[in-house]
Amino acid sequence: MKKKMASLFLACMMPAPLLLSGCGDSGHEGKIEIELVQYKPEAVDLFEQIAEKFNSTHDDIYLKIESPNDATTILKTRFVRDDYPDIIGIGGDINYSYFIDSDILADVSDYAGMADINPGYIDILEGLEFVPTEGTYGIPYVANAAGILYNRAMFQEHGWQIPTTWEELMTLCDTIQSEGILPFYFGFKDTWTCLAPWNALAVDLAPADICKQVNSGNATFSEHYRVIAEKMLKLLDYGEEGPFAYGYNDACTAFANGESAMYTIGSYAVPQIQSVNPDMDIDSFVMPGSNETDGNTLNSGVDLQFCVTKDCPNKEAAYQVIDFLLEDENVQMYLDDQKAVPCKSGNFTLASNLDGMTNYITSGNMTDYQDHYYPSEMAVDAQIQTLLIEKDVDRFLSKFDTDWARYNRDIIRMVQEYESQH
């Protein structure tokens, strides 16, 4: 294991209670036991069903699925103690980048099922590597899509058209407002919600690899993020009064109750919204951040992938588990439950709230979330919230560049050393 692994996890929280160690082939009642730790607490019931289904149909492998709260912290704690599950189910974000860099994950390029995965999502995962790394380390399972959710029935009633440029979006907001209806509900009290419109604008307005360009010393965020910051501030003109007094649940409830026509959030919010109003007819469209109709791209990233750890003693058994997870029936079950986007190619039925994004998904016109590259120590969500409160774009951009250099100094050094040698 690389020496830098110890320092990588120094920033972890105090050790959480460890899960039972499951990596090993001692078996359960004579079976090979495969432990999968996944990080989606909202999908606990679904994964319990999957484990039960797998174990009732396999005589030689016992699947044990753990779904702890704050799974990423628990996984880091286990890794520091050399206690590895066989498979981890995590998102495609900077933690995945850290795990690759720390030599924790096995190369799964020999996994036959990879041929069925949408190449766009494989590319998104490869883009998260700090420096190009030989091999493939994650098997994308499902993705989410972020942009603008809208009340389809309300749009049809008023004859509002879906905007395809920033100017059209601003005109639409003015029209909605003139009819006495609130265009957006934001719920920015929870800082993470500030990232939803930020990411959706950034994929249209900034280079997809801007973080890598900055690490290489070839760009600054001040050059590319100004227009995003300015458009974030403009959106505030069309939201609820005092958006920092209301959180995510408030925004979901308000949108569900018809208090706004639109909501700048991802598909992951639909289950919460429909828990308030099960009959609500929700659709979505990409955030039209650009003034060019062909400048739009879908903000989509890998929401859940499966990675085999290098210390897994029975890789073939782990692959059989992943084969099962990727069976069309089980993928569809996940899509239905979580309103997600499949990373596997196939004839799947997508939730109706994705109708307006389907063409982007099938064509592969999608770009990863910018915040998947941000280190948690920077607290970019809080920085964006401060920008929206103080409305000081210059201060925000200056701090962003300064904090990036501070919290990414080891990565910047590694990237520049790699590029000097290649």
Disulfide bonds with the S-S distance in Angstrom:
none
